[in-house]
């Protein structure tokens, strides 16, 4: 019974937490968490490297101490001071043990440092891959949201009566336009356009007569179109007669030249 009760409690709170989870926000938080792990990893690697550098310095220090003790032992032996040489020999033995221990620790420190660099490289590669996947998923989510909005708009066109309203408004506008055009045609038909044209022509004739009257008062005569045509025709006839006379004279001259040449 207790297990069943715990399972029921977990199902209630698990469903509540699942309903609160937003995949987009969680992915963004994962990207921030992955980026935040890099400084912490760099700090750990720096600690490992610092330990390695410290051990390298210890090794160099013990190597130098061993060289110094060796030189002192040789000098004491040459000076027949075996007692001093024995004291330096004990110190030399201790320095060699410390050097061996430091070298062993340095070996493990160097291996740890190399391993830390490899782990960082693998982590950065995996981090970049996961961040890229998360960004692609976020972009896909944005595209899906936009497509969902477009789909909602299209569904509203069909289900919300927008299509019907749109067509109805178009029909009303076209009907109003047709009514206005018909009213304009009826208004034009109701006006006597022939009478207006006759009045306009009468006004033109009256204006022409007034101008003609002013010309007669000013001593200027107006030549009619018929008189202009007659004058043009007479001028053309005179030119034809002149051309014929000139051609007859030229033909007479040519005949006379032939008769003289024959004689």
Residue pairs with C-beta under 8 A, 6 or more apart in sequence:
23 137
23 141
24 138
24 141
27 134
27 137
27 138
28 134
28 138
30 130
30 134
31 131
31 134
31 135
34 127
34 130
34 131
35 127
35 131
37 123
37 127
38 124
38 127
41 119
41 120
41 123
42 120
44 116
45 113
45 116
45 117
45 120
48 109
48 112
48 113
48 116
49 113
51 109
51 112
52 106
52 109
52 110
52 112
52 113
55 102
55 105
55 106
55 109
56 106
58 98
58 102
58 106
59 99
59 102
59 103
59 106
62 95
62 96
62 98
62 99
62 102
63 99
65 95
66 92
66 95
66 96
66 99
69 88
69 89
69 91
69 92
69 95
70 92
72 84
72 85
72 88
73 85
73 88
73 89
73 92
76 82
76 84
76 85
76 88
77 85
156 162
157 163
212 222
215 221
215 222
